[in-house]
Amino acid sequence: MGARTDRFAKLALFCGLALVFYKGITGIPEVATRFFPESFFSPLIRSAEGTLVMKERFSDFYRETDRALALRLAELAAGEATAHALVNKERVEMAGVKNTVKIARTEADLGLVREKLERMRRLADEHWTMGWFVCGARPDPLRQRPCAGDGGLAAKRVDKPDELTKAEGPTP
């Protein structure tokens, strides 16, 4: 019975390690975007959608607060008495300015979240895959030269280094 138990323990350990390896390797963006794109992009899109909903709620809340402050300010300007001695015109105006800043910040955040959501959806629709190397391959500056027709803004690939030296002359 001891050998059979040992074999079962080794098999269970191997299966556990294989599962950990599988879960770990499928979580890497280089692998996940290539082999499991739906499981990679779906959480990113859901997260961006949830953030967008949250920011829209903040925006709605701040706009309603702004309307309430404007109403309170109109009441104070009309000379109506308030129930609280702490509520005065200066404090309501200061709260209005703070709320205006919050609205501006929330609108900027909404723009960023919309851009993020659009980018995530576009990447998922284009079936974007991450390269196998972290930094990617750097272009060799000796193998590129400026194109003549665009004022040197774009690079044209030179297949042979000899073409570069023939076209531009010898390097000092």
ABEGO torsion letter per residue (X at the ends): XAAAAAAAAAAAAAAAAAAAAAAAAAABAAAAAAABAAAAAAAAAAAAAAAAAAAAAAAAAAAAAAAAAAAAAAAAAAGBBBABAABBAAAAAAAAAAAAAAAAAAAAAAAAAAAAAAAAAAAAAAGBBBBABAAEBBBBAAABBBBAAAGGABBBBBABAAAAAAAAEBBX
